[in-house]
Amino acid sequence: MADDPKKVKEDRNLIAFKQKWEVDFAVKQLAKLAEATKKASKEALFEAAREISPSEGRKKIMKAALKKLKG
C-alpha cells in the first residue's frame, strides 16, 4: 500500500541540495531575479540555506538569498 500523500510535505516546495540539477535551477532563478552572477547567486543560496533550515521551504530560502544579493 502506498504512503498517504497528505502526511508528507510536498517535495516541490523544497530544494534538494544533494541534487545538482535542483541547485543549478535555483541558482539560475536567483541570478535572473537579482541580475547577479551565478557564482554570487550560489553563494547567497547556500548562505541562506545555512541560516534557514532547508525543510522550511524553497520560497523562504529563495527570498532570503535574494535579499542577500540585493542588500
C-alpha positions as CSV (number, residue, x, y, z in Angstrom):
1,M,0.0,0.0,0.0
2,A,1.3,3.5,-0.9
3,D,2.1,6.2,1.7
4,D,-0.6,8.7,2.4
5,P,0.4,11.9,0.4
6,K,-1.5,14.1,2.9
7,K,1.1,13.2,5.6
8,V,4.1,14.2,3.6
9,K,5.3,17.7,2.8
10,E,5.3,18.4,-0.9
11,D,8.7,17.8,-2.4
12,R,8.3,20.7,-5.0
13,N,8.4,23.1,-2.1
14,L,11.9,22.0,-1.1
15,I,15.3,22.3,-2.6
16,A,17.3,19.0,-2.5
17,F,20.8,20.4,-2.0
18,K,22.3,16.9,-2.8
19,Q,20.8,17.0,-6.3
20,K,23.0,19.2,-8.6
21,W,20.2,20.0,-11.1
22,E,17.9,21.4,-8.3
23,V,20.7,23.6,-7.0
24,D,21.5,24.7,-10.6
25,F,17.9,25.6,-11.2
26,A,17.6,27.6,-8.0
27,V,20.9,29.4,-8.8
28,K,19.7,30.2,-12.3
29,Q,16.4,31.7,-10.9
30,L,18.3,33.8,-8.4
31,A,20.8,35.1,-10.9
32,K,17.9,36.1,-13.2
33,L,15.9,37.8,-10.5
34,A,18.8,39.7,-8.9
35,E,20.7,40.3,-12.1
36,A,23.8,38.7,-10.4
37,T,26.4,36.2,-11.4
38,K,25.8,32.5,-11.0
39,K,28.7,32.3,-8.5
40,A,27.3,35.1,-6.3
41,S,23.8,33.6,-6.5
42,K,25.1,30.1,-5.5
43,E,27.0,31.6,-2.5
44,A,23.9,33.5,-1.4
45,L,21.7,30.4,-1.8
46,F,24.0,28.3,0.4
47,E,24.4,31.0,3.0
48,A,20.6,31.4,3.2
49,A,20.2,27.6,3.5
50,R,22.7,27.6,6.4
51,E,20.7,30.3,8.2
52,I,17.2,28.8,7.4
53,S,16.5,25.1,7.6
54,P,16.1,23.7,4.1
55,S,12.9,21.9,5.4
56,E,11.3,25.3,5.8
57,G,10.8,25.5,2.0
58,R,12.1,26.8,-1.2
59,K,10.2,30.2,-1.1
60,K,11.7,31.2,2.3
61,I,15.3,30.3,1.2
62,M,15.0,32.0,-2.1
63,K,13.6,35.1,-0.5
64,A,16.5,35.3,2.0
65,A,19.1,34.6,-0.8
66,L,17.6,37.3,-3.0
67,K,17.7,39.8,-0.1
68,K,21.4,39.0,0.4
69,L,22.1,39.6,-3.3
70,K,20.3,42.9,-3.4
71,G,21.1,44.1,0.0
